Amino acid sequence: MRWTRSFIPTLRDDPADAEATSHKLLVRAAFIRQLMAGSYSLLPLGVRVVNKVERVLREEMDRIGAQEFRLPAMHPGEIWQKSGRWDSVGEELFRLKDRSGADLCLAMTHEEIFAWLARELRSYKELPQTWYQVQHKYRDEPRPKSGLLRVREFVMKDSYSLGLDDAGLDHAFQQHFEAYRRIFERLGVETVAVEASSGMMGGSESVEFMVESDAGEDWVASCGACGYAGNVEKATSTLAAVEDGPGLDAPEKFATPDVRTIDDLARMDGGAPADRQIKTLVYRLGEELVLVLLRGDCTLSEQKLADITATPEPVAADEDEIRGLLNAGPGSLGGVGVSGVRILADEALEGRRDLATGANEDGFHVRGVDVARDIDVTGYVDLREVQDGEACPMCGGELRVRKTIEVGHIFKLGTTYSEKLGATVLDEDGKARPVVMGSYGIGVGRAVAAIVERWCDDSGIIWPVNVAPFEVVVTVLNPKDVDTMEAGERLYEALAGEGIDVVIDDRDERPGVKFKDAELVGIPYRATVGPKGLANGKVEIFRRRGAEKREVDVAKAADVLVQNVLEERR
């Protein structure tokens, strides 16, 4: 490949709307261009990187015996209606109608269609199976941003295991877990595997693979002592014990005319510190209004509430709904004396007494509350979001909460989809049994962005050899000089002949421009061929990672580069 014949429109300035480092660099280095919010064109360099990432995915899927499919991206709404997700997914699903008025949707995932195909399996003897594809997906993201990290159209490797029982699912899940470890190692990113919510996917268990990054939108709690890790939507922690006083014989109402928040009551004379207050929230779960109670210094995890109540999208009630239920506004709410309403309390409130909470009367609170005595709690459940510095639930060590990018997610679906869509096989006794499924995904574009977030510096991207658009660039300093150009051509041909992915920069540009472009694009090795070096029989080799330079004999340059590249390939 010659630079003069390539479309590599590098830019000197960051795009005005870019915040994430990967977004800035992938645009500047000519890998992507935005078509509209959440939709990007891959330029030739971007295609080369994506192809290499997909090659790694395919090799590791093939390694565990998976078979590749390619399914339609447009689905009949009827199948999604059968699974129940036509209504439960919400506005993220692109819906449309054909000219006859039939409901259609653009695939955001393919559980339904693989389960539909699994109906052709007849006997347990055909199991287990692992099927996969690398295919476009669509999600109507409300806030597409950060380049390839949050988009509306993307490519995903999604695979699906099909087995007869839970033991088979456990085996397939572990196979994918290990395959994902290998994939991300080959892509050059360090991941942490964390417990996660299964969300709209359903099923009994899921694990996310996360890359630490300030550009991420997910928060992960992890323990450096024992290795425990979980998405804050799922993670738990141990709170320090709080000693309660004897309390009062009955709750006592007191005036709080200027109190609107937990902090207001904590600052008020005669008030209560946050850990001695009950925070009362009202949420709408479908058509039902429920009270959610937490310790005053804790934060609700809406995803935990969704998972516990099997409600796809819990919604905080508005003030009219709250007043209609409790006759008071936010800031004066509590569960004392409330009946006929489901009340979910966080586990940290179980057994607590001598607490303060709203009196369900504007401008008043009550003190001396004994939760068991004074509040008709429907159930104690884990509702709070883990905070940095809290104790690990496994070993008591200190948890660290950090921002991450989700690059992979694996799910134990069980029979969620096979039962609804009729995917059954006959077992040894001739009895029909639903296929037990797992689902496993890696977003290709998001993986590319995560690599860039991890491997970059002030000069540009630093691609790992495995995914770089080119492994070596031969930079000819003066292409108009015949001897220099011929030497560059010989080195280029020698590298290409050894299977090295190489580009020759034969542009009539200043050396500084060529060097900056090569560093911005992130090519792992640069071989600089110039008249002065050739006069001494030398070629300069520059390694992008570490900015290491050295001179080698012209005759040995190709061998040195081949050896270096092969050592870094995985």
N, C-alpha and C positions, 0 to 999 in steps of 0.2 A: 504494500500500500504506500502511495506517495502522498505527502501532505498537500502538494500542489493540486492534486486531483481529488482531494477529500473535502467534504463539507464540514468544516470545524470553525464556526463563527464565534470565537471566544470574545468575551466582553471584559472591559477593564473595571467597570463599576457594578456594584451589586444592584439587583432589581429593587425598585423603590418599595415594593410591597412585601419583600421577603424578610422574615424574622429568623427562621431556623438556619443554622450554618449550612446544612445540606441543601436547602432550597437555594440559597445564594450561590453556592459553588456549582451545583449541577446546572444552573442557568448560565453562570459566567463561563464555565468550562465547556459549554456547548453540548451538554448531554440531553437537556430537555427544554421545551418551550411551552408556555401556557397558552391554551386555546381559549379557555374560559375558567371560571372558578372551579377548582377541583378536577380539571381535565387537562392532561398534558400530552404533547406530542413527544415521542422519543426520537431524537436525532441519531445519526449513524453511530456516534460514540455510545449513546445510551443503549442502542440496540445491541451493540457488542457486549456491553456489561451485562445486560439483562439475559442475553443468550448464555453467557457463562454461568450466571447464577442458576438459570434453569437447567443447565447441563448438570450441575452439582445436585440439584434436586432430583432430577431423573435418575442419576446414577445411584443415589442413596435409596430411592424408592425401589428401583430395580433390584438393589442388593437385598431387600427384605421380601422379594418375591411379588411386588405389586405389579399390576397390569394397567397400562395407560389407556384411558378413554378420552374422548372429546365430546362433550355434551352441549346441547343448545344453550344459548344465553337468554333466550326468550322462552318463557314457560307459560303453559295454560294455567289460568287462575284456579281452575277446578282442583288441580293437584295440591296447591297451597291451601285451598279451602278445606280439603280433606285432612291435611295435617294440622289445621287450626292456626297456621301462622299468617294466613291472609289477613286476619283481623288483629292478631296479637303483635305482629312486628311493628306496626305503626307506620309513620310517614317516611321512614327510611327506604321502604320498598317502592321502587318505581312501578306504578300501575298504569296500564293503558288498555284500550279496547281496539279490536280489529274492525274491519268495515262491516262485519256482521253483528257487531255489538258484544262479541265474546270477551270476557275478561282475560287479560294477559299481564305478565309482569317480567321485568328484567331481573335476572338472577343475581341475588346478593350472596347466595350460597347454593349448594346442590344436594343437600340431604334428601329432599323429596324425590328428586329425579333418580338418584342412585337407588333409593328404596323402591322406586317404581320399577326400575330395571331388575332389581333383585327378586321380583315376583316370578321371573323366569327360572329361578333356582327351584328344584323339585325335591331333592333328597339331602339329608345330612352328609351323604358321601361327597357332595360337591363343595362342602365347607372344610376349612375356612377359605375365604377369598379376601384379597386386598386389591382395591381398585383406586385409581387416581387419575387426575388430569391437571394440566396447567392451562388455565382458562380465564377469560375476562369475567369480572363481576361488577355489579353496579349498586351503589348505595346513595340515596339522596341525602347526603350529609348536610345538616343544617348550617355548619360552619366549616366548610372545607378550607384548609390552610396548611402552612408549613410544607409547601411543595408536595412531595410524594408521600408524606406522612399521613395526611388526611385528605382523601380525594373522593370523587364520585364514580370514577371508573378506574379499575385496577386489575392486575393479573394476580391470580392466586394459584398456588399448588394446593389442591384439596384432595385428600385421600380418605378412604372409607374402608373399615374392616367389617367383615360379615362372618359371624360365627354362630355356633349352636347354643353356647351357654356363657355364663359370666367368667368361667375360667379361661375360655378362649378369648374373651374380650380383654381380660387382664394381660394375657400374653401379647396380643396385638398392640395394646396400649404401651407395654414396655418396649416392644420392638420399635414403635414410633418414637418413644422417648429417647432411646439410644440413637436412632437414626437422626433425630433432630440435633442431638449433641454433636454428632459427626458433621452434619450440614453446617452448623454455625461455626464450628472450629475451622472447617475448610473455607468458609466465607470470611474468616478473620475477625469475628466478633465474639466477645465473651458474654455469655448469657447466664442469667440466674433463673432456675425453674421455680415457679411459685404456685401455691394454691390459688385458685381463681373461681369466680362465679361463672356458672354455665350460661347465665343470662337467657336470651331468647332461644339458645340452642337446646336447652333442656338437658336431661340426663343426670347421672348421679355424681360425676366427678369431672373436674377439668384442671389442667395445668397450663400455665402460660410461660413462654420463654421471653425474658425481658432483658433489654440492654440498657444500662444506666446512661442517661443523657438528659441534659437540661432542656432539650427540645421535646422530651416526652410529655405525654398527657396522663400517663398512669402513674400512680404512686404505689411503691412496694415497701413493705416492712420486712426487714431481714435481721437476723442475729448472727453476728460474726463469731460467736462462741460455739454454737451448735449447728449452724447452717439452716435453721428454720427460716422460711420465707413465704410471704403471701401477699397477694394484691390487697390493698387496704379495703377493697370491696368484700374480702373474704377473711383477712387476717384477724387474729385475736391477740390479746395481750393480758397480762396480769396487772391489775391496779393495786397500788399500795393500800393496805387495810386502813380504814377510817374508823376511829373509835367514836361511837355515838353516846351521847349522854342519856340519862333516864327519860328525858322528854316530859311531856305533859299528859294528864289524864285524858284530855281531848284537845283537838286542834283549836288554836286561839287566833281569831281574826285580828288583824291590825292594819292601820291605814298606811298606804304607800302611794300617795298622790302623784309623785313625780317618777315613779319606777316604771320603766318600760322594758328593761332587759335584765339578764342575769347579773351583769356588771353593776347596773344601777342599784340592785338590791344588796350586792356585796359591799358597795361603798356607803350605803345608808346607815346612819346610827341605828342600832337595834336590828339591823338586817342580818344576813347570813352569808358566809363565804360560799363560793360557787359549788364546792364539793358537798355542801350541806343544803343545797337547793335541788328541787325537782324541775327539770325543764319539761314543759308540756307542749307538744305539737299536735296539730290536727291534720290528718292526711285523708285524701279520698282514694279508696281502693276500689276501682270500678264505680259502683253506685253507692258504696258504703263509706261513711265517715268513721274513722277510728282515732282514738287518742294514742299517742306515742310518748312514752315517758323515758327520760334519761337523767343521769346525774347532771347537775348544772354546768359542770366543766367539761362535759363530753359532747361530741358532735355526732349527729345521726349519719349513718351510711344508708343512703336511699336504696342502694343495690341489695344490702342485707335485708332491708324491709321488703323489697320486691321478691327476693328469693324465699324468705320465710313465709310470706303470704301468697306466693304464687301469683303475684300481680305484676304484669309486664312493666307498667309505668305508674308507680305511685305518684300522686300529685298533691302538693301542699294545698290545703283548702284556702279559699280566699276569705276575706274578713266577713263577708255576708254569710257564708256557710258556717264560719266559726261562731258568729253571734247567734245564728239560728240554732246552733247545737248547745252552746254553753252560756248564752246571754252575756257574754263579755268579749272584749277585744284582745288581740295578742298582747302579751305583757302582764295579763292578769288571769291567766288560765291555770287550771289545776284539775286533778282527778278526784279530789276529796268529795265524797257524796254523790258522784256521778253514777247513774245507773242506766241500763238499757243501751249502753254503748260498749263496743269492744275496746279494751284497754290493754295495749302491749307495753310492757315495761322492760327496760334493759336489765340484764342479769346483775349489774352493779348496784341496782336498787333493792334487790331481794334481801329481806331481813333488816333493812335500814329503818331508823326511827329518829325522832327529834329533828325533822327536816322542815324546810319552808317551801311553799309553793303558792301559786295564784289561787285566789278565793272565788274565781268565776264571777267577780264583781269588779268593775272598773275602779282602779285606785285602791284595791285591797289585796292583801295576801293572808295566808294562815301559817302559823308556826307550830312546832310540836307535833308534826305529822309522823305517824307510824304507818309505814306503807302497808303492811299486812293488815293492820286494824282499820285504817281509814280509807283505803282505796280498793275497789273491787277489781283487782288485776286479773285479766283473762289468762295471761301467760307471761312468764319471764323468758326472754330470748336475747340473743346477742345482737344488738342493734347499733352499737357505737363504732365509730371509726378509730382505728389505732393511731396513736400519736407518737412522734419521735421521742425516744428516751424512755418509753414505758418498758415494762419487764417482759422478756420472752416467755410465752406460755409453756415452752418445753424445758428450758434450763434456768430461767430467771435472769439471763443476761440482758444487756441493754439493746433494745431494738433501734435500728436506724431506718428512717423513712426517707426514701429518695425517689426522684422522678425517673421514669423509665419509658422506653419505647417497646411496645409489644411487637415481637417479630414472629411469634408462632404460638399456636394454641391447640391443645389436643383435648378431646372430649370423650367420655364414656356415655354414649347415647342410650345404650340398652335397647329396649324394644319400642322406644318412643315413636319412631317413624314407621317401623315395620308393621306394628299393630294397626296403625291408622290407615296405612296404604296397602295392607294385605300381602306383605312379603313373608311368606311362611315356607317351611320345608317339612317333610315327613321325617320323624326321628326313627330310631331302630325299632320302635314298637308300632310304627305306622301312624303315629299321632302327629297332627299338624302343630308346629311350634313356630312362633315368630322369630325371625332372624335377629340376632343380637348384634348391634352396630356400634362402631366407634367412628368419630370424625376428627380429621387432623388437618390443620391449615397453616400455610406460610404465605404471607403477602410478599410478592417479589419486589415491587417498587419500594415497599417499606423496608425490606431487607437492604436494598441498595442505599436508601437514605441513611439507615442505621450504620452501615459501613462507613459512609462519608462522615457522619457525625463522630465516629470513633477515630477515623484515620484522616486527619487533615491538619494543616498548620496555616500560618499567615500567608503562605505562598499558594495554597490550593489544596487539592485532594492528594492523598497518598494511598493509592489503591494497593491492596494485597495482590500478589502476582496472579493468584487464581481467578480473579474477577476483573483485572485491569483491561481496558479496551485494547491496549497493546502492552506487551511485556517489555519491549525495548524500542527506543527511538534513536535512530542514527541521525545525528544533527550535523549536517554539512555546513561549515561556516562560510565557505565561499563557493557556491555552486558554479560560478562562472570560471573558476580555475579548473582546468581539465584534470590535472593530477589529483586534486582534492576530490572532485566529483567522482572520478573513477575509483578512488580508494573507498569512498563512502558506498558506492554501488557494490563493490566487492564484499565489503563487510555486510551490507544488507542482504546480498544473495547468499552469503555463507550462513547467516543466521536463519533466513527463511528455509534454507535447505536442511537445517537441523530441526525444523518444526517449531521455531520460535515465532511468536506473533509479533511482527516487527513492522514499523513504519519508518520511512526515510523522510526527514524534513529537508526537502530540496528547494525551499522557498528562497527567493532573493530578498531576504530580510536581514536586519541587523542581528548579531548574535544574541543581544539582550532580549529581543522580542522572541526569538526561538526558545531561549532558555525559560523565559517566563511562561510561555504557552505550555511547554512540556511539563513544568512544575504545576501549573494551574490544572492541567488535564490529569496529572497524577501518574504518569507513566513510570513504572518502578525503576527502570534503568535507562540512562542516556549515555550513548557513545558519541563523543564529540570529535569530529574529524576536521582538522584545520591545517592550513599550509605550514604554520610554525611547528605544530606537533609532528607532522609528517616529515619535516626536515630533520627531526631528531629520531624518526622511526617510531613515534609514539601516538597513541590514541588515548584520550581521557575518558575514563568510565566514572559516571556519577550515579550513586544509588540514592533514589528519592527519599527513602526512609533513613533518617539519620544524616542526610546531606553529606555522604561520604564520597570523597574524590580520590582517584588514583590514576596514575599513568601506566599503561601496559604497552608492550611491543605490538606494533601493527599486526604482525603475523599471529600473535596469540590472543588478540582481542576477541575474536569470535568464540574461541574455546572457553575463555574466561567468562564471557557473558552467558554462554550456554550452561556452563557449570553452575553459575549463580542462580539462573532462572530455574533450572531443574531442581536445585536444592530447596527452593521456596515453593515450588508447586506442591499441591496436596491432592 
